[in-house]
Amino acid sequence: MYKQTSPADGWHFVSKDEVSGKPIVFPLAAWAVVDDGSAVIGLVGDVLGGGPRRESSS
């Protein structure tokens, strides 16, 4: 769980598409401090859709 969250307006996470190798940019929804305070992480919204029940097609 998270101890604290804050909006991450203007921040993005950049990853690489596994098939094409091209960069993919995801806007961050928020920053979160983990419960023990050991890390701050960026949270990305459900960009692929389907929520927690989404199944992998592979």
C-alpha positions in Angstrom: 0.0 0.0 0.0 0.9 3.6 -0.2 1.5 6.1 2.7 0.9 9.1 0.5 0.0 10.0 -3.1 0.4 13.3 -5.0 -0.7 14.3 -8.6 2.0 13.8 -11.2 0.9 16.5 -13.7 3.4 16.8 -16.6 5.4 13.6 -15.8 5.6 10.6 -18.1 6.9 7.0 -18.1 8.7 5.9 -21.2 9.0 2.3 -22.2 9.9 0.3 -25.3 7.3 -1.5 -27.4 8.3 -5.2 -27.3 7.3 -5.8 -30.9 8.5 -2.7 -32.8 11.1 -1.5 -30.3 9.7 2.1 -30.6 9.3 4.1 -27.4 5.9 4.3 -25.8 5.0 7.2 -23.5 2.5 6.8 -20.7 1.4 9.8 -18.6 1.8 9.3 -14.9 -1.4 9.7 -12.8 0.3 10.2 -9.5 3.5 9.8 -7.4 3.2 7.4 -4.4 5.3 6.9 -1.3 5.3 3.3 -0.2 4.2 2.4 3.3 7.7 2.0 4.8 8.9 5.2 3.1 11.7 3.4 1.2 10.6 4.5 -2.3 8.6 7.0 -4.3 7.0 5.4 -7.4 5.1 6.7 -10.4 1.6 5.3 -10.9 0.3 4.8 -14.5 -3.4 4.5 -15.1 -5.0 1.5 -16.7 -3.7 2.4 -20.2 -4.6 -1.0 -21.8 -8.1 -1.2 -20.4 -9.8 -4.0 -18.7 -8.7 -3.3 -15.1 -7.5 -6.1 -12.8 -9.5 -8.8 -14.7 -7.7 -8.2 -18.0 -6.1 -11.4 -19.2 -2.9 -11.7 -21.2 -3.2 -12.8 -24.8 0.1 -14.5 -24.8 
